[in-house]
Amino acid sequence: MLEKGDPEQARQINIALILNLLRFEGVLSRAQIAKKLNLSKMTISAIISDLIDEHLIVEIGEGKGDKHGGRKPILLKLTENTKYIIGIDVGRKNIAVAISGVSGAINTKVRVATNSDHSLESILEQLKTIVEEVITSSGIKREDFLGIGFSVGGLIDKSRGYIDVSPDFDWNNVPMQKILEHRFNLPVVIDNCSRVMALGEMWHGAAKGIKNLFYVNLGFGLGSAIVSNYSIYENYSEFGHIHITRKPVKCGCGMLGCLEAVASGQAIEREANEKLIEFKPMDRCLSGQDVHKLAIEGNEVAQKILSDAGRYVGRALALVANIFHPEKIIIGGGVTHAQEYVYVPMKQEFLSNTMEALRDSVQVEFSGLGDDAGVLGAVSLALDTYVYHSKILSR
């Protein structure tokens, strides 16, 4: 691709091109890589040699020779068990930690309930314990880990490594990247959970090969992420705070009538605890899972609470389709566990409010990654940062 100009910049771009090509193609020879990337065989051979020494690529044997005979090509693929990444997804209710190899395949994963004490020190101590246990049980040497990807909800400044605001934990101005690097003695990259989940869809889910995507994280809160020209838009995307109703329902942001205030998991729980008082347990409030269970049992009030949430989301997604017109809209997050009550009213409202010329060309679907979307995205974030460097390819 680039063989002139700044030699080191060209080399880094070519490394990224080779690694990303092998990620998508699987197994290739040096000659095939050179042809697909329009690079000289000498350039390819030099870079491949370095990547083999760095244990990122491995030779796996001979391929088929051409019809004229001659030497059979040596085939290459990404390594599986030499270099590793850690992904951490911190949610209000659960923390997930996973280890993957360079290919992105998960080989270890744990999920535990988040400490009820949401103070920063409490969560950091919990993370320290979980991550160290996962590393120890994996049997992987610490020097074989390339870095950590960290996901959490809130306004995250990825470039500075700061959590500016995390409403779920009441954290403000936290230099989380520096804190985690000190605790684990590994490089760390952090980002907002919705952007991370969208990245997980691009690597592991329904957004593979999608150029323009709008991702909705429909969980306890309501977040979103934008993918434009195959790249995550790294600024804020506060879909949950668009004005969607005249109902005087106050949102956590301080405004009235936000989408998050009427369609998020928190909104569903609030409304259920107001309208389903007779079903409340003695020792706690109704949860989103309780509402879903009541709906399954035929409770019409619970069914309407969920379907109303779907309608609000569909109405808001129509705005996205009319303005952005992505190829695909994917909805993930905990509320999607109740998709049998959410999807149909959501899709009906979407179709009713989207411009006719656009609506049939936008696919709207729920994520297939379930509760693993966040931790898969955290792994992908670290791999993208410390191995594949795809960002330099989009400059």
ChimeraX attribute file (.defattr): number of C-alpha atoms within 10 A of each C-alpha:
attribute: neighborCount
match mode: 1-to-1
recipient: residues
	/A:1	14
	/A:2	15
	/A:3	15
	/A:4	10
	/A:5	8
	/A:6	9
	/A:7	11
	/A:8	11
	/A:9	14
	/A:10	15
	/A:11	17
	/A:12	16
	/A:13	20
	/A:14	21
	/A:15	20
	/A:16	20
	/A:17	20
	/A:18	21
	/A:19	23
	/A:20	19
	/A:21	17
	/A:22	19
	/A:23	17
	/A:24	12
	/A:25	11
	/A:26	12
	/A:27	17
	/A:28	18
	/A:29	19
	/A:30	17
	/A:31	16
	/A:32	14
	/A:33	22
	/A:34	19
	/A:35	13
	/A:36	11
	/A:37	15
	/A:38	12
	/A:39	16
	/A:40	14
	/A:41	15
	/A:42	11
	/A:43	13
	/A:44	20
	/A:45	15
	/A:46	10
	/A:47	17
	/A:48	21
	/A:49	12
	/A:50	13
	/A:51	17
	/A:52	16
	/A:53	11
	/A:54	12
	/A:55	16
	/A:56	22
	/A:57	21
	/A:58	19
	/A:59	16
	/A:60	13
	/A:61	11
	/A:62	13
	/A:63	15
	/A:64	11
	/A:65	12
	/A:66	10
	/A:67	6
	/A:68	6
	/A:69	8
	/A:70	8
	/A:71	11
	/A:72	13
	/A:73	17
	/A:74	16
	/A:75	18
	/A:76	22
	/A:77	20
	/A:78	23
	/A:79	18
	/A:80	18
	/A:81	15
	/A:82	17
	/A:83	22
	/A:84	28
	/A:85	25
	/A:86	31
	/A:87	29
	/A:88	29
	/A:89	27
	/A:90	22
	/A:91	19
	/A:92	18
	/A:93	12
	/A:94	13
	/A:95	23
	/A:96	25
	/A:97	26
	/A:98	25
	/A:99	26
	/A:100	23
	/A:101	23
	/A:102	27
	/A:103	22
	/A:104	20
	/A:105	14
	/A:106	18
	/A:107	13
	/A:108	15
	/A:109	17
	/A:110	15
	/A:111	17
	/A:112	12
	/A:113	12
	/A:114	18
	/A:115	15
	/A:116	10
	/A:117	10
	/A:118	15
	/A:119	12
	/A:120	15
	/A:121	10
	/A:122	13
	/A:123	18
	/A:124	16
	/A:125	12
	/A:126	15
	/A:127	21
	/A:128	13
	/A:129	11
	/A:130	19
	/A:131	20
	/A:132	12
	/A:133	12
	/A:134	18
	/A:135	17
	/A:136	12
	/A:137	10
	/A:138	12
	/A:139	8
	/A:140	16
	/A:141	12
	/A:142	15
	/A:143	11
	/A:144	13
	/A:145	19
	/A:146	20
	/A:147	26
	/A:148	29
	/A:149	30
	/A:150	28
	/A:151	28
	/A:152	25
	/A:153	24
	/A:154	23
	/A:155	21
	/A:156	25
	/A:157	19
	/A:158	16
	/A:159	11
	/A:160	14
	/A:161	18
	/A:162	20
	/A:163	23
	/A:164	18
	/A:165	17
	/A:166	17
	/A:167	15
	/A:168	15
	/A:169	17
	/A:170	11
	/A:171	15
	/A:172	15
	/A:173	13
	/A:174	16
	/A:175	14
	/A:176	21
	/A:177	22
	/A:178	16
	/A:179	15
	/A:180	20
	/A:181	15
	/A:182	12
	/A:183	12
	/A:184	16
	/A:185	13
	/A:186	15
	/A:187	18
	/A:188	25
	/A:189	24
	/A:190	26
	/A:191	26
	/A:192	27
	/A:193	28
	/A:194	28
	/A:195	31
	/A:196	29
	/A:197	32
	/A:198	32
	/A:199	30
	/A:200	25
	/A:201	26
	/A:202	22
	/A:203	21
	/A:204	18
	/A:205	17
	/A:206	19
	/A:207	24
	/A:208	14
	/A:209	10
	/A:210	17
	/A:211	15
	/A:212	19
	/A:213	27
	/A:214	26
	/A:215	28
	/A:216	28
	/A:217	28
	/A:218	22
	/A:219	22
	/A:220	22
	/A:221	24
	/A:222	25
	/A:223	26
	/A:224	23
	/A:225	26
	/A:226	25
	/A:227	22
	/A:228	15
	/A:229	12
	/A:230	18
	/A:231	18
	/A:232	19
	/A:233	13
	/A:234	16
	/A:235	14
	/A:236	16
	/A:237	18
	/A:238	15
	/A:239	22
	/A:240	25
	/A:241	20
	/A:242	15
	/A:243	15
	/A:244	19
	/A:245	14
	/A:246	9
	/A:247	11
	/A:248	11
	/A:249	17
	/A:250	14
	/A:251	17
	/A:252	13
	/A:253	12
	/A:254	10
	/A:255	14
	/A:256	19
	/A:257	19
	/A:258	25
	/A:259	26
	/A:260	32
	/A:261	29
	/A:262	26
	/A:263	28
	/A:264	28
	/A:265	25
	/A:266	19
	/A:267	22
	/A:268	25
	/A:269	22
	/A:270	17
	/A:271	16
	/A:272	23
	/A:273	17
	/A:274	11
	/A:275	13
	/A:276	16
	/A:277	11
	/A:278	8
	/A:279	14
	/A:280	15
	/A:281	10
	/A:282	7
	/A:283	6
	/A:284	7
	/A:285	15
	/A:286	21
	/A:287	17
	/A:288	25
	/A:289	15
	/A:290	17
	/A:291	25
	/A:292	23
	/A:293	15
	/A:294	17
	/A:295	20
	/A:296	15
	/A:297	11
	/A:298	11
	/A:299	14
	/A:300	12
	/A:301	15
	/A:302	25
	/A:303	21
	/A:304	14
	/A:305	23
	/A:306	28
	/A:307	22
	/A:308	19
	/A:309	25
	/A:310	29
	/A:311	21
	/A:312	23
	/A:313	30
	/A:314	26
	/A:315	22
	/A:316	22
	/A:317	24
	/A:318	23
	/A:319	16
	/A:320	17
	/A:321	23
	/A:322	16
	/A:323	10
	/A:324	14
	/A:325	19
	/A:326	23
	/A:327	16
	/A:328	21
	/A:329	23
	/A:330	21
	/A:331	24
	/A:332	27
	/A:333	26
	/A:334	19
	/A:335	26
	/A:336	22
	/A:337	17
	/A:338	20
	/A:339	17
	/A:340	15
	/A:341	22
	/A:342	24
	/A:343	23
	/A:344	15
	/A:345	21
	/A:346	24
	/A:347	19
	/A:348	14
	/A:349	20
	/A:350	25
	/A:351	18
	/A:352	13
	/A:353	17
	/A:354	23
	/A:355	14
	/A:356	11
	/A:357	8
	/A:358	14
	/A:359	18
	/A:360	11
	/A:361	13
	/A:362	15
	/A:363	13
	/A:364	22
	/A:365	14
	/A:366	18
	/A:367	23
	/A:368	16
	/A:369	17
	/A:370	13
	/A:371	17
	/A:372	19
	/A:373	25
	/A:374	35
	/A:375	31
	/A:376	34
	/A:377	30
	/A:378	36
	/A:379	35
	/A:380	32
	/A:381	30
	/A:382	27
	/A:383	26
	/A:384	20
	/A:385	19
	/A:386	19
	/A:387	21
	/A:388	23
	/A:389	19
	/A:390	19
	/A:391	13
	/A:392	12
	/A:393	14
	/A:394	9
	/A:395	5
